[in-house]
Amino acid sequence: MIKVERGRYVAAVLTIIRAFMAAESPRKADPINGYAQYCAMIRDPLIWLGCDDPCATMEEIRKQDSRLAATQQVAAQWLGAFGEQGHSAAAIVEHVNRRAYVQ
């Protein structure tokens, strides 16, 4: 159905964006870092129409992402062990080898 009616959907999307721009593009949500243009052309018009914020589920998805959780844990441990200073790989290996681990 979408493929058959593609032209109508594209026209509708462009009409929504044009109407939003004609309304002087009222800001509806704070832009997401790196996605300001997406927010201005897609997200804000949808919110302006009364649709749910398409980015509202992002935080819930992040909470369910086991890889992201593991990465955050590694980053927290790294920050605790080394702070915000840069370190060479050799210094990190030396630090790890000096630590006593509880099993």
Secondary structure as a PSIPRED ss2 file (coil, helix, strand):
# PSIPRED VFORMAT (PSIPRED V4.0)

   1 M C   1.000  0.000  0.000
   2 I C   1.000  0.000  0.000
   3 K C   1.000  0.000  0.000
   4 V C   1.000  0.000  0.000
   5 E C   1.000  0.000  0.000
   6 R H   0.000  1.000  0.000
   7 G H   0.000  1.000  0.000
   8 R H   0.000  1.000  0.000
   9 Y H   0.000  1.000  0.000
  10 V H   0.000  1.000  0.000
  11 A H   0.000  1.000  0.000
  12 A H   0.000  1.000  0.000
  13 V H   0.000  1.000  0.000
  14 L H   0.000  1.000  0.000
  15 T H   0.000  1.000  0.000
  16 I H   0.000  1.000  0.000
  17 I H   0.000  1.000  0.000
  18 R H   0.000  1.000  0.000
  19 A H   0.000  1.000  0.000
  20 F H   0.000  1.000  0.000
  21 M H   0.000  1.000  0.000
  22 A H   0.000  1.000  0.000
  23 A C   1.000  0.000  0.000
  24 E C   1.000  0.000  0.000
  25 S C   1.000  0.000  0.000
  26 P C   1.000  0.000  0.000
  27 R C   1.000  0.000  0.000
  28 K C   1.000  0.000  0.000
  29 A C   1.000  0.000  0.000
  30 D C   1.000  0.000  0.000
  31 P C   1.000  0.000  0.000
  32 I C   1.000  0.000  0.000
  33 N C   1.000  0.000  0.000
  34 G C   1.000  0.000  0.000
  35 Y C   1.000  0.000  0.000
  36 A H   0.000  1.000  0.000
  37 Q H   0.000  1.000  0.000
  38 Y H   0.000  1.000  0.000
  39 C H   0.000  1.000  0.000
  40 A H   0.000  1.000  0.000
  41 M H   0.000  1.000  0.000
  42 I H   0.000  1.000  0.000
  43 R H   0.000  1.000  0.000
  44 D H   0.000  1.000  0.000
  45 P H   0.000  1.000  0.000
  46 L H   0.000  1.000  0.000
  47 I H   0.000  1.000  0.000
  48 W H   0.000  1.000  0.000
  49 L C   1.000  0.000  0.000
  50 G C   1.000  0.000  0.000
  51 C C   1.000  0.000  0.000
  52 D C   1.000  0.000  0.000
  53 D C   1.000  0.000  0.000
  54 P C   1.000  0.000  0.000
  55 C C   1.000  0.000  0.000
  56 A C   1.000  0.000  0.000
  57 T C   1.000  0.000  0.000
  58 M H   0.000  1.000  0.000
  59 E H   0.000  1.000  0.000
  60 E H   0.000  1.000  0.000
  61 I H   0.000  1.000  0.000
  62 R H   0.000  1.000  0.000
  63 K H   0.000  1.000  0.000
  64 Q H   0.000  1.000  0.000
  65 D C   1.000  0.000  0.000
  66 S H   0.000  1.000  0.000
  67 R H   0.000  1.000  0.000
  68 L H   0.000  1.000  0.000
  69 A H   0.000  1.000  0.000
  70 A H   0.000  1.000  0.000
  71 T H   0.000  1.000  0.000
  72 Q H   0.000  1.000  0.000
  73 Q H   0.000  1.000  0.000
  74 V H   0.000  1.000  0.000
  75 A H   0.000  1.000  0.000
  76 A H   0.000  1.000  0.000
  77 Q H   0.000  1.000  0.000
  78 W H   0.000  1.000  0.000
  79 L H   0.000  1.000  0.000
  80 G H   0.000  1.000  0.000
  81 A H   0.000  1.000  0.000
  82 F H   0.000  1.000  0.000
  83 G C   1.000  0.000  0.000
  84 E C   1.000  0.000  0.000
  85 Q C   1.000  0.000  0.000
  86 G C   1.000  0.000  0.000
  87 H C   1.000  0.000  0.000
  88 S C   1.000  0.000  0.000
  89 A H   0.000  1.000  0.000
  90 A H   0.000  1.000  0.000
  91 A H   0.000  1.000  0.000
  92 I H   0.000  1.000  0.000
  93 V H   0.000  1.000  0.000
  94 E H   0.000  1.000  0.000
  95 H H   0.000  1.000  0.000
  96 V H   0.000  1.000  0.000
  97 N H   0.000  1.000  0.000
  98 R H   0.000  1.000  0.000
  99 R C   1.000  0.000  0.000
 100 A C   1.000  0.000  0.000
 101 Y C   1.000  0.000  0.000
 102 V C   1.000  0.000  0.000
 103 Q C   1.000  0.000  0.000
